[in-house]
Amino acid sequence: MDCEHYREMISGLIDNELNAEEVNTVNQHLSRCTECRAEYDFLIENTEQLNSLSFREPQDVVMQNFWRLPFSRFARNAGLVLVVIGYLFLVAYGFTTFFLDPEGGLVGKIALATFIIGGLIVFGIALIERLTTYKTDPYKEIDR
């Protein structure tokens, strides 16, 4: 077998994905081939460095403080307002194109209709769910 085959097996060796026979075969090749051994050592070094990295997630208090910042609320609300305004502009543009362009394609009209109907369905479901859960929400008195 050539080195290319063994290079493919090196990552399996590092990740402990090889059976005993394959481990023995790869180890024998690594003891004889300096190029594959150098690549193995390089991968082992990088793997150890990656394993030594620790990713700390922010604590709950940090995230709560972040969401309470005025800028966070402003950004969230501004994003929501911009999405709604964009949706309304698209619907208005679609309606004007729909009614003022008699030669408009059927595909565009179907796309506009599905866009509007889909938006109304999602809005209606969200509204019904919110109204239904608000009545029994045990946390509605808690400030978030």
C-alpha positions, 0 to 999 in steps of 0.5 A: 500500500502507498502512503496516501492510503495510510494518510487517510487512516492517520486521522482514524488512528488519532480519533480511535476509529480503527480496529486493532489490526488497522492500528497495528498496520498504521503503526508499522508504517509510521515506524518506517515512513518519515513523511507519514510520521511527520504528518502524524506528529503534526496532527497530534500536536494540533489535536492536543492544542484544539483539545486544550482550548476551553470555550466558556459560555456566558453565565446566565446573569451576564446574558440577563444583563445584556438583554436588559440593556436599553440598546438590546431592547432597541435593537430587537424592537427596531429589527422587528419594526423593520421586518414588519415595514419591509413586509408591508412594503412588499405587499403594497408593491405586490398589490400595485403590480398585481392590479396595475400590470394586467400583463403580469405573469401568473407566477408572480400573482401566485407568489404574492398570494402565497406570501400574503396568505402565509404571513396571515396564517403565521400571524394568526397562529401566533396571535391565537397561541399568545392569547391562549397561553396568556390566560394560564401563564403562571409567569405573566406577573414576573418582569423579564 
